Amino acid sequence: MAGAIAAAATLGALFAIGHRIGRAVLPLGTVGALLAGHHAFLFGDPATTRDVLLGVFVQGAICILWGFVAAWLVIERRVGLPWTALAIAVADFCRSWLVARASGGGLATIVPLGDRLELALILGVALVAGIRLALPHIRE
């Protein structure tokens, strides 16, 4: 549940960020284009829809994975929920930077730094909300 809430929150934030920088689907299309093997996300290209859907799928999968990691850290390792959310937000921020550094593409190449920080904050807060909804006995 935590991962699904985080996926919904970050996808909404990515559409808002994309709208602010010119096209709502631009961040997700860029992620999909990188995974499809081409570095440019071009509007009017027949692969545009595929790239956007691939980007949505990848972002959702990453958030669900972070949700499992957060639940494991909180339940099994007894790490505090705020510390878990902070660590995952920082790790996801660094992941986007490392992908851009290694490949020359991805979110960090088109999304401004402030928006990437906002996205990491939204991920952390959404994970806290999701964990608290899924596990109501956790109150840290």
N, C-alpha and C positions, 0 to 999 in steps of 0.2 A: 504494500500500500504506500509506503514512504516513497518508493521509486516512482510509482505512478503519479503521485502528487507532485513530486519534483519534476517529472517529465512534462506534465501539464503546465506547471509554472514557468519552466525554462523555455518551453516552446512558445508560450505566449510572449515571454520577454524577447525571444529572438525575432518573432514577427514584429513586435513593436520597435526593436532596434533596427531591423531591416527597413521598416516604414520610415524611420527617422533618417536613415542614410540613403534613401532613394527608392528601394523596392522591398516590399515586405518579405519576399521569399529569398532575398539575396544571401543572408547568412546560411540558411539551410541548403540552398542551391550550391553554394560554394563548398560546403562540406561534402555534399553528394558528388559534385564534379571532381573533387580531389580523390574520393574513393573510386570513382569510375575511371580514373586514369588520365583525365585532362584537367589542366590547371585553371582554365578559364571557364567561367559560368556565363554563357552568352544567351541573352533573351532572343527568342525566335528560333533557336536551335531545337530540333526535334527531341533532343535529349533533356530539355529543360525540365519537363514534368518528372522524368525519371530521376534527375539529380535532386530535385526538391523532395520527392518522396523518399529517396535514399537518405537524404539529410535528416528528415523527420524520423525515419526508422533508427538511424544511428544515434541521434540525440536521445530518443526515447530509450534505446537499449543502454546507453551510457548511464542515464539517470536511474534506470532500474537496477543496474549493477551497483551504482553508488548507494542505492537504497538497501540492497543486500549487505553491502559492506558496513553501512551505518548500523543496521540491525544487529549484525554479528558483533560489532565493537561494543554496542550498548548492552546486549544481552549476555554474550559469552565472555567478553573481556572486561566487562563492568567499567568501561570508560564512560565518563560523564557525557550526556547528550550534547551540551553546548560545545565541548571540546571536540567531540566527534564531528559535529557539523562544521566547525571551523577548520579542522584538518582536511575534511573532504572538499570544502570550498577552495582551500589553498591548493590542494592536489589537482583539482579540476582546472583551476586557473593556470597552474604550471603545465598541465597536460596540453592545453590549447597552445601555449607558447612553444612547448617542445615540438608539437606537430608542425607548427609554422616554421620553426627553426630547421627542422629536419627535411621538410618537404617543399617549403616555399609556398604552401597553400594552406587552406583551412580558415577557421574563424578569426584567428589572431591577425590574419593578413588584411582583413577588411573591416573588422569591428574595432572601433577606437578603444583605447586602454580603459577609459572610464566606464564604458559600456560593458567591457569584459569583467571589470570589478563588480559592477552591478549584477551581472549574470551570476557570478560566483556567490554573491550575497543572497540572491534569490534562491539559488540551489541550496545553500545552507539553511535558510529559514524554512524552505519547503520540506527539507528532510526532517527538521525538528517537528514541524506540524504533522508530517506523515507518521513519524515514529510515535508521537503522542496520541494520534488517532488510532493507530494500530495496537499500541501497547499502553492503555490508559493508566496502568500502575506505575509507569515511569514518570517521575516528577522531579527532574533535576534542573 
